[in-house]
Structure formats: structure tokens, C-alpha cells
Amino acid sequence: MSAATLIEKLDDHGKPAWIALLVFSFVVFWPAGLALLAYLIWSGRMGCWGHSDRWQARMDRLQAKMDRMHEKASRWSGRHHQLRTSGNRAFDDYREETLRRLEDEQREFFDFLERLRHAKDKQEFDQFMSERGRRRDEPAPPPAA
């Protein structure tokens, strides 16, 4: 049996036959398995490295989903909230004022947390310095003999 007919028969049986031959060749003689693996990659027989239509469609769906998520995130972020109009100007004004107030409260809260962290850091540093000063004032223990 020639190599061409063997390849044709394996192609007729599809990927499972190629995988079985690959596993078998690794078990029997690993360099042959490595060569077969290189051949399968180079020839595109396995099909998983190519850009098939299914793969492209999957990537397009993923990109569209990411675009929608980015659009939602940028719409509600503090810097970029460009909300669509509801058609009622009074409601839109109320919504904008409420969002502005919430952003101001959030900013004030983060400033408050920063001041708390700074005060805690200062307290811990002052405590360290006072303990360090006390250690310097104490006499050194006598050396062990």
C-alpha cells in the first residue's frame, strides 16, 4: 500500500483516524509521531489552525459582544455618560442632575477614604517612631558570654 492511498483512506475516515494514527505512532516510535504531528499541522489536515467560517463567525460574535459591553460601560462611566434622551426634557434634566450629584458624592466619599488611609498611615508611622525612640533610650542588654 502506498503512502498516497493510506492518506486517502485516513482522509475518508476523518480526524479520528488521523488522531488514532498519531497516538499509535507516538506509542510505537516517538520520532515518527513527532513527524506525523508536523505533517498534520503543515498540511492543515486537522483544520483547527485554519480560519474556517465557523471560527470567523464565532470571533465576530465575540467582537460584537465586547463592543456592546464597551458601549454600556462608557455610557455609564462618570466621564462619558452620554445618555439617550427619553423625549421628556424635565425627566432628562432631573436624571442629569441626579447623576451629577451621585458622582459628586462618590468623589467626596473617595476623598474621605483617602483622608482616612492617610490618617491611619500617619498614626502607624508615629507609633513606629515612638517605639523606635524608646528602644534607643533603653540601655543595651549585656552581651552573652
Secondary structure, 3 states (H helix, E strand, C coil): CCHHHHHHHHHHHCHHHHHHHHHHHHHHCHHHHHHHHHHHHHHCCCCCCCCCHHHHHHHHHHHHHHHHHHHHHHHHCCCCCCCCCCCCHHHHHHHHHHHHHHHHHHHHHHHHHHHHHHHHHHHHHHHHHHHHHHHHHCCCCCCCC
